[in-house]
Each structure stands twice: as structure tokens, then as C-alpha cells.
Amino acid sequence: MIRINLLGQARPKATRRSVDTGAALPLVFIVAGAGLGLLFLSYMYFSWQKQLNTENARIKQLTAEKTQLEQIKLQVEAFERQKTVLVQRVQTIEQLQRDRTGGQELLDMVANTVSRTENLWLTMMTRKGAVLQVEGASASINSVANFITALKRSGYFQKVEIKETKQDDKSQGVQTFNFQISAEISPPQAAQAKSASTPATTTATSPARKG
């Protein structure tokens, strides 16, 4: 179709609209910032997640080591209890061994001391650990004193003490004194040989009775 311009005026040319780039820049910055922020958050998340996994693994390892140490501690405590029991048993055995091996020596020492003390005899002798309890009778107080002196000089006894001494009223015709003595047994000393060869002196005049 042909159009004819009857007015004789020139037809205006169509104009293009200009794009406003100033309004788009903030949006670009926002998108870029959001992208960078997302990348940063992703980096931090994975870093923290890695660190968290490392710490969890460390905690798991320390927990396993703690459990192992607790088991070792229980074993050590059991060994200590067993050690205490064994030490007590060894000490008991050693004490029994000392009592057994020293029994004959003790009897010999007491017998030699009594044989060297006139007018005195023993009626009972009891040992409790390192303490020796002796009961006997004598014809005089001097005999008891001489017996105590002989025990002290033997070097085999310490802390010799007289517990009781009294006259026996049941004895007829002969004056008799009953006595009780306690002495602490000590290891034999070199003075035993010297004291065993020295008889105890006595002033008693009654007939000798030895036990």
C-alpha cells in the first residue's frame, strides 16, 4: 500500500531509548557480594567442619586412651593388693622360721641359766612373740634375784621384769617362794659365752632343787 504525504511535511524519524546503566550497577554489586559471601561462608563451613571432625577424632582417641589407662590402673591396684598379701605371708613365714629355729636355742639358754642358779626351778614357760613369760619357785628371794641377774647377763634377754613374788603358804616344812618373770627376747650377743661360763652367786642355805 502506498501512502502519500499531502501535507508536505517530513516525517519524523523514530528515536532509540538509551539504557540507564547507573541503576543496574548496584544490583551487580549486590549479586557479586552475595556470591562472594556465599563462597566465604562455604569456605568457613567446610573449614569448621574439618576442624570439628579432627577434634571429634582426637576426643575419641583420648577416650580410648583413658579407658586403657583405667584398665592399667585397676591392674596396678590388683598387683599392689597381691603384693601386700605376699609380703604379709613372707613376714609370717619368716617369723615362724625364726621362732622354730630359735626355740631350741631359747630352751638351752633358759636351762643353762636355771642350772647355774641354786635353789630355783621353773614350773611354766610361755612365749608370745618376743616376750617370754616364766613362772617358777625358789627356796629364797635371793635365788630369784640371782636368776634375774643371770638372765640379764646372758645377752639373750632384755627388759627382764619380775611380775610377782610371794611365799607359798601351802608348802609344808620348806620355805618356798613363787614368782613370775617376763623377759623380752633379743638376738644372741657375743656376751653369751662369757656369761654362760660365770655362775651366779647365791647366799641361800636351803637344799638345792634344780629343774
C-alpha positions as CSV (number, residue, x, y, z in Angstrom):
1,M,0.0,0.0,0.0
2,I,1.4,3.4,-1.0
3,R,1.0,6.3,1.3
4,I,1.1,9.9,0.1
5,N,2.1,12.8,2.3
6,L,-0.3,15.5,1.3
7,L,0.9,18.0,3.9
8,G,4.3,18.2,2.5
9,Q,6.0,17.8,5.9
10,A,8.8,15.5,6.6
11,R,8.0,12.5,8.8
12,P,9.9,12.4,12.0
13,K,12.5,9.7,12.4
14,A,12.0,7.1,15.2
15,T,14.4,7.5,18.1
16,R,16.0,4.7,20.2
17,R,15.7,4.7,24.0
18,S,19.0,4.9,25.9
19,V,19.7,2.3,28.5
20,D,20.2,3.6,32.1
21,T,23.3,1.7,33.3
22,G,23.6,3.7,36.5
23,A,20.6,1.9,38.0
24,A,22.0,-1.6,37.2
25,L,25.3,-1.2,38.9
26,P,24.0,-1.6,42.5
27,L,22.3,-4.8,41.5
28,V,25.5,-6.1,40.1
29,F,27.4,-5.3,43.2
30,I,24.7,-6.9,45.3
31,V,24.8,-10.1,43.3
32,A,28.6,-10.2,43.3
33,G,28.7,-9.5,47.1
34,A,26.1,-12.2,47.7
35,G,28.2,-14.6,45.6
36,L,31.4,-13.8,47.4
37,G,29.6,-14.0,50.8
38,L,28.3,-17.4,49.8
39,L,31.8,-18.6,48.8
40,F,33.2,-17.3,52.1
41,L,30.5,-18.9,54.2
42,S,31.0,-22.2,52.3
43,Y,34.8,-22.0,52.9
44,M,34.3,-21.3,56.6
45,Y,31.7,-24.1,56.9
46,F,34.0,-26.7,55.4
47,S,36.9,-25.4,57.4
48,W,34.9,-25.6,60.7
49,Q,33.5,-29.0,59.7
50,K,37.1,-30.3,59.1
51,Q,38.2,-28.9,62.4
52,L,35.2,-30.4,64.1
53,N,35.9,-33.8,62.6
54,T,39.6,-33.5,63.7
55,E,38.5,-32.6,67.3
56,N,36.0,-35.5,67.4
57,A,38.7,-37.9,66.3
58,R,41.0,-36.5,68.9
59,I,38.3,-36.9,71.6
60,K,37.7,-40.4,70.5
61,Q,41.4,-41.2,70.7
62,L,41.7,-39.6,74.2
63,T,38.6,-41.5,75.4
64,A,40.2,-44.8,74.2
65,E,43.5,-43.9,76.0
66,K,41.6,-43.0,79.2
67,T,39.8,-46.4,79.1
68,Q,43.1,-48.1,78.6
69,L,44.8,-46.2,81.4
70,E,41.9,-47.0,83.8
71,Q,42.3,-50.7,83.0
72,I,46.1,-50.4,83.7
73,K,45.3,-48.6,87.0
74,L,43.0,-51.4,88.0
75,Q,45.7,-54.0,87.2
76,V,48.3,-52.0,89.2
77,E,45.9,-51.8,92.2
78,A,45.3,-55.5,92.0
79,F,49.1,-56.1,91.8
80,E,49.6,-53.9,94.9
81,R,47.0,-55.8,96.8
82,Q,48.6,-59.1,95.8
83,K,52.0,-57.7,96.8
84,T,50.7,-56.7,100.2
85,V,49.3,-60.2,100.8
86,L,52.5,-61.8,99.7
87,V,54.6,-59.5,101.9
88,Q,52.5,-60.4,104.9
89,R,52.8,-64.1,104.1
90,V,56.5,-63.8,103.7
91,Q,56.8,-61.9,107.0
92,T,54.7,-64.5,108.8
93,I,56.8,-67.4,107.3
94,E,60.0,-65.6,108.4
95,Q,58.6,-65.1,111.9
96,L,57.6,-68.7,112.2
97,Q,61.0,-69.7,110.8
98,R,62.8,-67.6,113.4
99,D,60.6,-68.9,116.2
100,R,61.2,-72.5,115.1
101,T,64.9,-72.2,114.7
102,G,65.3,-70.2,117.9
103,G,63.2,-72.4,120.1
104,Q,65.8,-75.0,120.9
105,E,68.4,-72.2,121.5
106,L,66.0,-70.4,123.8
107,L,65.3,-73.6,125.8
108,D,69.1,-74.3,126.1
109,M,69.7,-70.7,127.2
110,V,67.0,-70.9,129.9
111,A,68.1,-74.3,131.0
112,N,71.7,-73.3,131.4
113,T,70.6,-70.2,133.3
114,V,68.4,-72.2,135.7
115,S,71.1,-74.8,136.2
116,R,73.5,-72.1,137.3
117,T,71.0,-70.7,139.8
118,E,70.8,-72.7,143.0
119,N,67.5,-73.4,144.9
120,L,65.3,-72.4,141.9
121,W,63.2,-74.4,139.4
122,L,60.6,-73.5,136.8
123,T,57.0,-74.6,136.6
124,M,55.8,-73.0,133.4
125,M,57.3,-71.1,130.5
126,T,55.2,-69.4,127.7
127,R,56.4,-67.5,124.7
128,K,54.3,-64.9,122.9
129,G,56.2,-63.3,120.0
130,A,59.3,-61.8,121.5
131,V,58.1,-61.9,125.1
132,L,58.9,-64.8,127.4
133,Q,56.7,-65.5,130.5
134,V,58.3,-67.6,133.2
135,E,56.8,-69.0,136.4
136,G,58.7,-70.9,139.0
137,A,59.5,-71.4,142.6
138,S,62.6,-70.9,144.7
139,A,63.8,-71.5,148.2
140,S,64.7,-67.8,148.8
141,I,64.2,-64.4,147.4
142,N,67.9,-64.2,146.7
143,S,67.6,-67.1,144.3
144,V,65.0,-65.2,142.3
145,A,67.2,-62.1,142.2
146,N,70.2,-64.2,141.1
147,F,68.1,-65.8,138.3
148,I,67.0,-62.4,137.0
149,T,70.6,-61.2,137.1
150,A,71.7,-64.3,135.1
151,L,69.0,-63.7,132.5
152,K,70.2,-60.1,132.0
153,R,73.8,-61.1,131.8
154,S,73.2,-63.8,129.2
155,G,72.8,-61.2,126.5
156,Y,69.8,-63.1,125.2
157,F,67.1,-61.2,127.1
158,Q,66.2,-57.6,127.6
159,K,63.7,-55.8,129.9
160,V,63.7,-58.6,132.5
161,E,61.0,-57.8,135.0
162,I,59.6,-59.6,138.0
163,K,55.8,-59.5,137.9
164,E,55.0,-61.2,141.2
165,T,56.8,-63.0,144.0
166,K,55.1,-64.4,147.1
167,Q,55.6,-67.1,149.7
168,D,53.9,-70.3,149.1
169,D,51.7,-71.0,152.2
170,K,50.9,-74.5,151.0
171,S,54.4,-75.7,151.3
172,Q,55.0,-77.7,154.5
173,G,58.3,-77.7,156.2
174,V,60.3,-75.9,153.5
175,Q,60.1,-72.2,152.8
176,T,59.1,-71.7,149.1
177,F,58.6,-68.5,147.1
178,N,56.5,-68.5,143.9
179,F,57.5,-65.9,141.2
180,Q,56.5,-64.7,137.8
181,I,59.0,-63.1,135.4
182,S,58.7,-61.6,131.9
183,A,61.6,-61.0,129.6
184,E,61.9,-59.7,126.1
185,I,63.9,-62.0,123.8
186,S,66.7,-60.3,121.8
187,P,69.2,-61.7,119.3
188,P,72.1,-63.5,120.9
189,Q,75.2,-61.4,121.5
190,A,78.8,-62.3,121.9
191,A,78.5,-61.9,125.7
192,Q,76.6,-65.2,126.0
193,A,79.7,-67.3,126.0
194,K,81.2,-65.2,128.8
195,S,78.1,-65.0,130.9
196,A,77.5,-68.8,130.5
197,S,80.9,-69.6,131.9
198,T,80.3,-67.3,135.0
199,P,78.0,-69.0,137.6
200,A,75.6,-66.8,139.6
201,T,76.4,-66.4,143.2
202,T,73.9,-67.2,145.9
203,T,73.5,-66.8,149.6
204,A,70.8,-69.4,150.0
205,T,71.4,-72.2,152.5
206,S,68.4,-74.4,151.7
207,P,68.9,-77.7,149.8
208,A,69.3,-77.1,146.0
209,R,66.4,-78.0,143.7
210,K,67.1,-77.7,140.0
211,G,64.8,-78.0,137.1
